[in-house]
Amino acid sequence: MSGFLAGLLVAVLPLLAAGFWLGRRTARPTSLAGLGTPVEHATFATLHTASLATPPLRAGLTEETARKAARKLRSLLGTDALCLTDHDRVLVWDGVGAHHRTEIMERLAGPLDSGRGEAFPLTCDTPDCTVRWAVVAPLTVDDRVHGALVACAPRESAVLVRAAGEVARWVSVQLELADLDQSRTRLIEAEIRALRAQISPHFIFNSLAVIASFVRTDPERARELLLEFADFTRYSFRRHGDFTTLADELHAIDHYLALVRARFGDRLSVTLQIAPEVLPVALPFLCLQPLVENAVKHGLEGKSDQCHIQITAQDAGAEALVVIEDDGAGMDPGLLRRILAREVSPTGGIGLSNVDDRLRQVYGDDYGLVIETAAGAGMKITVRLPKYQPGVHSAGRLTPK
Amino acid sequence: MNSGYAVPAVALVVLATVLVGAFGLRISRTTSDFYVASRTVGPRLNAAAISGEYLSAASFLGIAGLVLVQGPDMLWYPVGYTAGYLVLLLFVAAPLRRSGAYTLPDFAEARLASQAVRRLAGAFVVGVGWLYLLPQLQGAGLTLTAVLTGAPDWLGGVIVAVVVTAIVAAGGMRSITFVQAFQYWLKLTALLVPALFLVLAWQRDGAPSHAFDEPAAFREQRVVRVEDGLDLRLEEPLTVTVHGTVDGRVHRGTELRLPAGTHHIDGGTRLTFAEGTEVPAAGRGVDDALSPSRAESREERPLYATYGLILATFFGTMGLPHVVVRFYTSPHGVAARRTTVAVLGLIGAFYLLPPVYGALGRLYAPELTLTGNADAAVLLLPDRVIGGAGGDLLGALVAGGAFAAFLSTASGLTMAVAGVLTQDVLPSRGVRHFRLGTVLAMAVPLGASILVGGLPVADAVGLAFAVSASSFCPLLVLGIWWRRLTPPGAAAGMLVGGGSAFLAVAATMAGYPGEGPWHALLAWPALWSVPLGFLTMVLVSLATPGRVPPGTASVLARFHLPEELRSEVSA
């Protein structure tokens, strides 16, 4: 019997889940039903219908968004048929009389050009067709006509003309907001491109100086260092793709550290602990190297003796956890907060704030840098990288096999 | 079996797992080791890890049990479990890796750019994961009962659940790949070494082979204790000595001659069979409606059941959540493909062994078909055939391997289910929620395993495969190879195919409708539910041509082009 019960449980669970989901989907603010007069009820209903039509339109005017919004708009206007068009074609026809599509499109040239609403009778061969009149209201964004809302009715009606005009104006506002959303996305993309990390000029200068110092005394070492330098610059100057893999980024860090060690010799020691599972993770290009550079700078700053840097990358379910830790001078947390908020400009190098900004833009605000530090207590920077993020794909392999 | 050896063996396996997990990381102290420390996982290591995660209780215990009870027909199980990777290799492995998806919901989102399909795929991952976890916990209970006589059935399940939840919730293993690879070799050793000794003992015994094609028979006088009530179906009269209740009458050591027909034997009864008696066919008593039904329907319609099994295992492997995430570890598409080839070799080698145990079990422990504990055959055989301290040691090795099987598969599944629960179901993100997700991921199947009781382990896994094959196989194959797939099509296909398979599974688990052609259809749903899933997905996609996601062409190009070309395309 217990088997039967368990099976029943297994069968009922998905039904319960489906019911819960349906309930969530169809939930209406019915709690207000007892309040107010019939007129107020009508107002609530209208506002609710309007609010339902909003989300699809916020994505701009396309066939898909028009299809989602048209039914709600038609119930708002209470007409037999409603269609949304852009400049060239009917995006969606909701309701009866879809055979008028071409006729409407032919008659729309005028209103779309002038940007003024219009009402005209339709010719129809079907005797019982209820679509006899069409009311056209253009959809305008920044004084440019994007398309038209056409409401069809059996007879001429001044009320419908007025209502269609108002609804079209409301739709236009939503489209303007959509436009705004788009320009915001474009702005973010431009910003990401502008933030694309550059290697610091100090580093180039210092590296060349170190290599120069080896040219006479140890030409072989100088040659190796030049090759490291070439590899590192090739990686940093590459132009295609905004993303790389953790493995490639670590190799770049390796080249970087080789050059730094040539300069500081035994004062710098590095421990590396990498879970091999996370090496294929895609991440924004050059977003760890600046953190290592920062650790080197802090570690050697003002101290004559040893500096130790530890880099770990762990597997944490759907995320990779990268920690970069140094035992150097550390930093006052208040100052750091101001630097990250861009109130104070950091002294030289690519700031942590650049990396922080880019991570937040790619992965969202939950994925900014987490920095633990205090003056004289070293610094520990934690980066969380989701293993999968829509739109984040590493460009081709650079590392030789 | 002597628990004095087995308990330390199990403890040792748990300890070794934790140690490899904690210290198996490559650490470099000098920059010259940089390349060593940041070397990606090679195909062979990753293949061992995938095999370690994949070879579950069903493989370790279940197959031998089925072969023991039902003979060589059951060899389709290991064939199906292996061949699933061939389908994965041909159609899915490399494009799935190139898609950059870590989990199946990730893949749905990457391909169809739809949050709704993503959430639906997440729901199916949880469903398949739970269905698959259930037999792992049951197998653990079985092992513990065999090792520690008198331990309650649920104890082993609880122990595995607690260990796995603790490991996963504490932040997982630091080097999960090494742990899983280690588990594979451990499982292979734990089956291979005793198998060699068993075969040697069998040779010394004069290599008897009569039981392979005839009904199994007792080779010596044997006392069988019936744990749960069962029905004996006798074709011929049977003479047996009874301590207990048969057909409602109490006997105390009397020799009974039971006429042909069905006899009910109450739980706790001891039957003593004489040498040479054929092992009678047993059905479970009416009070336990679960396990016999699938076996009976298999006897009724062997061809249908076999094809249902083949389809489920061939197409179900690609949708197992804990297998899919491991492909992310491969650095690129070609490596993913090489890994799959290596997996085929590794698990192919492993699956040679369980049938050996099943066949020897028919010879040396035929009464297991009566006690309903056929899944314990692998654990009991070393003691039965070899005996003495040697048998105890080999038995301990097998028990340790069995625990490794539960641990690795269960932890992989729990990780996958908990990940989906945290990401797509529970409200907000964070470590605390991952722990909550872990507990939830384990609590549901644990509760179900205590409730459901004795579904044969390999059968229960077959049900999980059927649901996976009907929902994820259409999504992956059409998603990778068909550019006209739309989000509504994918959602409808998963709901209709996977949903119907799920309902069929639920009906079977509830013991409904019991017998007849309907029962066979519901107990082996893959044969109709997989085509149904594909058909729905194709038809609904064709009916909604306007919903093909923009950018499908570039997404498919990324799936199919080797990574070397990608930079040139995107530059």
Interface residues (C-beta under 8 A of the other chain):
Chain A: M1 S2 G3 F4 L5 A6 G7 L8 L9 V10 A11 P14 A17 E63 E64 R67 R239 H240 G241 T245 A247 L250 H251 D254 L257 A258 R261 S269 V270 T271 L272 Q273 I274 A275 P276 E277 L279 P280 A282 Q314 D315 A316 G317 A318 D366 K387 Y388 P390 V392 H393 S394 A395 G396 R397
Chain B: L25 R26 I27 S28 R29 T30 T31 D33 F34 Y35 A37 S38 R39 T40 V41 G100 A101 Y102 T103 D106 E109 A110 A113 A123 G127 G171 G172 R174 S175 I176 T177 D287 D288 A289 L290 Y328 T329 S330 P331 H332 M415 A418 G419 T422 Q423 R429 F434 A448 L451 V452 G453 L455 G499 F502 L503 V505 A506 A507 T508 M509 A510 G511 Y512 G546 R547 R558 E563 E564 L565 R566 S567 E568 S570 A571
